[in-house]
Amino acid sequence: MTEDSEGLRETLVDMRRELDMLRIETTHAKLLLSALEAMLGANGDDDPFNGVFTALMQVFEYAHAIVLVEPGDGGEQLECIASSHQMAIGSLWPAGKLFRKALSGRIISTVPGVGADAWPAELAPEISCGQPALYFPLAVRGSRGLMILLRRLDQAGFDRSHVALARKFSLLASHAFAARQASLSKAESRRLKDLTEELEASQEALRFRANHDQLTGLPNRAYVRELVDQMIGRKQWSGAGCEADPGSGANQLALAFIDLDEFKRVNDMHGHVAGDVLLQEIARRVQAEIRRGDVFGRISGDEFVIVLDPAGEQSGVARIVERILERIRQPLSVEGAQIKPSASIGIAFYPEHGRDYETLRRHADLAMYQAKTSTKGRVSFFTRDLGREVDDRLVLEQRVKEAVAAGEFRCALQQKINIRTGCVVGFEALARWVDAAGVVYSPGHFLPTASRLGLLDEISALVMEDLLQNLPALDAGFGPAIRYSINVSPAQTTSVPFMQKLLRRLSESGRAGRFILELTEESFAATGPFQTHVLPALRNAGVAISIDDFGTGYSSLAKLAELTVDELKLDRSLVSSIHRRPRNQIVLRAVESLGAALNMSIVAEGIETDEENRYLLEQTCIAIGQGFLHHRPQLLADLLGR
C-alpha cells in the first residue's frame, strides 16, 4: 500500500469514527427529549416517570431506576417516590455520605459494593448495592432529590459518556419538574423553554453534521444513499399492483456520477485551498441547475452524485446534464490563478440499470470512467455492453497485479540517433509486459490499468533493475559513453519517497551520470518538495533532466528559464508532417532558438517518415532524433542478440 493510499485509509477511518459518534449523539439527544416530553406531558396525578424510565432505558441500558427525595420536614431519611421496581416505591433510605454528594449536585458512577450502609435490606436481591450504579441530582416537587440507575451484576459499569448524559438530563429534568409547580415564575418557564429549544437545535445541528459534507454543505455519501433508497422505495410501493410501464419516464430516476477532471493537478499547482474553493463553487453551480426535488451530494473528494426524479426520457436527461457540464466548464479565478474546470459524467437509470442505490451508483461510475478514458469532459450512459467491457477490465486488472507479483515486466530500448551521422548517442528505456507464454504487451495495453491500481512504482523498479543488470553487456556492445533516458510520470515526480528511492538506486549503480530522467511539463508546473529537495539531489548526483513531450503541457518560458534543463524532447505532434505544416515549422524554429539560447539539447521525437527526417536535416540544425524510421523499441535480449 502506498503512502498516499495509507493516508487516505486513515482519513476515511477517522471520518467514519466521527460520523458514528455524531449519529450516537443525535440518537441520545432524541431520547433525552422524549424523556423530557414524558415529564411535561403527564396529566394530573399521573406518574411523570412512566415515560421517563422507558426513554432513559434506551440511553443508559439499566436494569432498575429509583427516584429519592428529601422529606419536607427536614428528616434524615430519603423517600422513594418512583421506581421501575414497584416494591421500592415508598421505601425509606438513610441519607448517607454518598447520597449527600448526589443531592448537592454531584454526578457519581460507582462499582458494586459502594454505599452499602444506605441500601434497605428488604429490597435485596432485586435491588442492592452489589450492582453498578449511576447517581445524579434531581429537583422534584420543590425538594432536593436524586435518581439512581442500576445495572445487572453481569453488565459493565457506567462510563464517562453516561456521566455526561446524566448531567444533561439532570438539568433538564429538574427544570421540567419545576415547571409543573404552580408557583413557577415566568422567568423560570422561559428558561425551561430556552433549554428545550437549545437541546432541539443541538439535535438538529448534530443531525445535519452527521448527514452533510462539512466543506460544501451537500448530503454526504451515507445520507445520499439513504435519500435515494427512500426514493426507490416510494416508487416500488406506488408501483405495486399497477399496470404502468416500470420503464416509463415517470417511474424512472436517473443517477449521474460526476468526477472532476485533473482535480489533483489543481491541488498540486495551486494548493489545497484553491481545491476547496473549486469544490464549493462546483457545488453552487450544479445546485443552480437542478430541481428542488432532485438529490445532489458529495460522496468523496472530487466525486458527486445527482439523482433526477422523475427522470423523464434519456434525451431530456442528456440536455440537463449537458447544461450542468457547460456550467461547470466556466472558468474561475482563485487567488489570482485562472482555473478552467471540467468534469466527466456517467448516468444510469432506475429500474433498467439497477433496483438499488449501490447498483445504480456502480453502473453510473462505470459509465463515467468510460467518458473519462475516451474524451474527458463529456457524458456517457451505462449500457449492457459497457458492463461486459468492465468485466474485461476487471480481468485485466487481476492479470496486471499477478504480472507485477511475478516480475513479468521488462526493459525495452529505443535508440536516439544523430540523424546527421547515423551514430547511436543514447537509448530511451520503455516498459514491456512479457507474460508467461512469451506474449509481449505494449504500454498502451497495461499502463492505464497499472496507473489506476497504483502499480507504476513497482513496474518502474522492475524495468530499472532489468536495465542495470544488462548495462555491462550494453556497454560492451554500444560503448560506455551511451546515456539512458528513463520516463518518470507526474505522480511519481511529486512523490518524494519514490524519487529518493530512484536516485539511491542510480547512485548505488555507480553510473548515475549515465542517466537522463524524462519528466513531463506537468511535473515542472507544480512547485513543492520536488524542486526544493529532489531536483538539487539529482543535479548533485550528475543525473541529467529532460522535458518530455515538450509543447503539449503547462510550461512557461519563465519556468523553463529557472529550471536549467539539459534536454527538450519535441512532442510527436510538432514533428508529424512537419514538411507540410508551416505553423508548426515556425514553432519548431522558435523552440530550436530557445534551446540554443539556454544551452539545451533538442531531440525530435516521433520521426516516422523520410519527409519528416529530410526536413529536419535541411531546414533545422537539430541533430538528435528518435522514432520508428530509425529504430523500433527492442527488448534487451533481442537488442543484445541473445
Number of C-alpha atoms within 10 A of each C-alpha: 9 10 10 10 11 11 12 12 13 11 12 13 12 12 12 12 11 14 18 13 14 20 17 15 18 20 16 19 22 17 19 23 20 16 24 24 18 20 22 14 13 15 9 7 6 10 14 20 20 16 17 20 20 15 21 20 16 13 18 19 14 21 17 19 22 21 24 29 26 22 14 9 6 8 10 13 17 24 20 20 18 22 21 17 14 9 12 21 16 14 16 18 19 15 21 16 12 17 24 14 17 21 24 14 19 16 19 18 19 18 16 17 13 15 16 14 15 19 17 16 12 12 13 11 10 13 22 20 21 18 25 23 24 25 25 26 30 26 23 22 14 15 13 20 27 28 24 20 25 27 22 18 13 8 13 11 19 21 11 9 10 16 18 11 16 23 16 14 21 19 17 21 24 21 23 23 19 21 22 17 12 7 10 13 12 10 9 15 16 12 14 20 15 12 15 18 12 12 18 15 12 15 20 15 14 20 18 19 19 23 21 21 18 12 12 18 15 23 25 23 17 14 19 23 18 14 15 20 16 13 17 20 14 12 18 15 10 11 14 10 8 9 7 11 11 16 15 14 18 15 20 22 27 25 27 29 30 25 24 21 16 13 17 16 17 20 16 18 18 20 15 13 13 19 22 17 17 23 21 15 15 24 20 14 16 18 18 12 13 18 11 10 10 16 20 23 24 25 21 13 13 19 17 24 26 22 24 22 21 17 20 17 15 15 9 12 19 15 11 15 23 15 14 20 22 14 17 23 15 13 12 15 12 14 9 8 11 11 17 13 20 21 26 25 32 28 30 29 25 23 19 13 19 15 15 15 20 13 14 24 22 17 28 28 27 25 26 28 20 23 20 21 11 9 10 19 21 19 23 22 21 21 17 10 9 15 14 11 14 17 12 11 13 13 11 16 17 12 14 22 15 13 17 17 12 11 17 19 24 23 26 23 23 22 22 26 22 17 19 14 9 13 12 17 17 23 21 21 23 22 24 25 25 18 17 10 6 9 8 15 14 12 14 9 12 17 18 13 20 20 14 10 13 16 17 20 18 15 25 22 17 18 22 20 15 16 20 16 11 14 17 12 13 17 12 10 11 13 13 13 10 15 18 22 21 19 19 19 17 17 17 17 22 20 16 16 13 15 20 16 12 18 17 14 17 20 16 10 11 10 17 20 17 17 20 23 20 21 22 23 22 20 24 23 19 21 14 15 13 19 16 10 12 19 17 12 16 23 12 10 17 16 20 20 22 25 25 23 20 24 19 15 15 14 17 11 8 8 13 16 11 8 12 13 17 18 22 24 23 23 19 20 15 21 22 18 19 21 16 12 12 11 10 17 20 11 13 21 15 12 17 20 15 17 17 13 9 14 13 17 17 24 23 27 24 21 22 18 14 11 15 19 23 14 16 24 14 9 11 13 14 19 17 23 26 26 20 14 14 20 15 12 20 17 19 20 12 11 14 14 7 6
